[in-house]
């Protein structure tokens, strides 16, 4: 993480399958800093990031210039938690830069998924290109 702080050319970071947990991703952002102007792509797929790690990712989305965030196959919504989904939804709503966001295979309960979509749509930030999961959209519509 500390190397990213001094790199002026790095625009994409792919940390998939690094087995990051909440503590690890929080430390990573502590080293990198949340206010990043050059990082455009953050790929964190296939880790073990849960609710508190999702809150850290949300903070990064809110204060950075990142355009693509991939959180597929993590633990954002494990044990029916909505904390991570709520933070991510608020960050998506606040970010003018985000163009693609994916949370496929994250054990999101219906309440968390609805909250995430509701927060993003409340600020007109939802479109099919923003969210990288179409299969769950029918589930959300069915829950309403």
C-alpha positions in Angstrom: 0.0 0.0 0.0 2.7 2.5 0.8 4.3 2.1 -2.7 1.0 3.4 -4.2 1.3 6.6 -2.2 4.5 7.5 -4.1 3.6 6.1 -7.5 2.6 8.8 -9.9 1.7 6.6 -12.9 -0.4 3.8 -11.4 -4.1 4.1 -12.4 -5.3 0.5 -11.8 -4.9 -1.8 -8.8 -6.0 -5.5 -9.0 -5.8 -7.2 -5.7 -8.1 -10.1 -6.4 -7.5 -13.4 -4.5 -5.2 -11.8 -2.0 -7.4 -13.1 0.9 -7.9 -9.5 2.2 -10.1 -9.4 5.2 -11.6 -6.3 6.8 -8.5 -5.4 8.8 -6.2 -5.9 5.8 -8.2 -3.6 3.5 -8.5 -1.0 6.2 -4.8 -1.0 6.7 -4.3 -0.9 2.9 -6.4 2.3 2.6 -4.6 3.7 5.7 -1.3 3.3 3.8 -2.6 4.4 0.4 -4.8 7.3 1.6 -8.4 7.8 0.8 -8.0 10.9 -1.3 -6.5 9.5 -4.5 -6.6 11.5 -7.7 -4.9 9.1 -10.0 -6.3 5.7 -9.2 -9.2 4.9 -11.7 -9.7 1.1 -11.2 -9.9 -0.8 -7.9 -10.4 -4.5 -8.3 -10.8 -6.3 -5.0 -12.7 -9.4 -6.3 -12.4 -12.8 -4.5 -11.3 -11.7 -1.1 -12.9 -11.9 2.3 -14.0 -8.3 2.7 -17.0 -7.9 5.0 -19.0 -5.0 6.4 -16.3 -2.9 8.0 -14.0 -3.4 5.0 -16.9 -2.3 2.8 -17.2 0.9 4.8 -13.5 1.5 4.1 -14.0 0.9 0.4 -17.0 3.3 0.5 -14.9 6.0 2.1 -12.4 5.5 -0.7 -15.1 5.7 -3.4 -16.4 8.9 -1.8 -13.1 10.8 -1.6 -11.1 9.5 -4.6 -11.4 9.8 -8.3 -11.9 6.0 -8.8 -14.2 5.1 -11.8 -14.4 1.3 -11.5 -14.8 -0.7 -8.4 -15.1 -4.5 -8.4 -16.0 -6.2 -5.1 -17.3 -9.5 -6.5 -17.1 -12.7 -4.4 -16.5 -11.0 -1.0 -18.5 -11.0 2.2 -20.2 -7.6 2.1 -23.5 -8.9 3.2 -22.7 -11.9 5.3 -25.0 -12.7 8.2 -27.7 -10.4 6.9 -25.5 -7.3 7.5 -26.6 -4.1 5.8 -23.9 -1.8 7.2 -21.5 -2.3 4.2 -24.3 -2.1 1.6 -25.5 1.2 3.2 -22.1 2.7 3.2 -21.5 1.7 -0.4 -24.8 3.0 -1.5 -24.2 6.4 0.1 -20.7 6.5 -1.5 -22.1 5.7 -4.9 -24.7 8.4 -4.5 -22.1 10.9 -3.5 -19.5 10.0 -6.2 -19.6 11.8 -9.5 -16.8 9.7 -10.9 -17.9 6.1 -10.5 -18.9 4.5 -13.8 -19.0 0.8 -12.9 -19.6 -1.0 -9.6 -19.9 -4.7 -9.1 -20.8 -6.7 -6.0 -21.7 -10.0 -7.5 -21.7 -13.1 -5.2 -21.5 -11.2 -1.9 -24.2 -12.9 0.2 -26.3 -9.7 0.1 -29.6 -10.2 1.9 -32.7 -8.7 0.2 -32.6 -5.8 2.7 -29.0 -5.0 1.9 -29.5 -5.2 -1.9 -32.6 -3.0 -1.7 -30.8 -0.5 0.4 -27.8 -0.3 -1.9 -30.0 0.2 -5.0 -32.4 2.6 -3.2 -29.5 4.9 -2.1 -28.0 4.9 -5.5 -31.3 5.5 -7.4 -32.3 8.2 -4.9 -29.5 10.4 -6.4 -30.1 9.2 -10.0 -26.9 7.2 -10.0 -28.4 3.9 -11.0 -28.2 2.6 -14.5 -27.5 -0.9 -15.9 -23.9 0.0 -16.7 -23.2 1.2 -13.1 -24.1 -2.1 -11.4 -22.3 -5.2 -12.7 -25.0 -7.6 -11.7 -28.2 -8.0 -13.6 -29.1 -11.4 -12.2 -30.0 -9.9 -8.8 -32.1 -7.1 -10.2 -35.1 -9.4 -10.7 -34.8 -10.5 -7.1 -34.9 -6.9 -6.0 -38.0 -6.1 -8.1 -39.7 -9.3 -6.7 -39.0 -8.2 -3.1 -40.7 -4.8 -3.4 
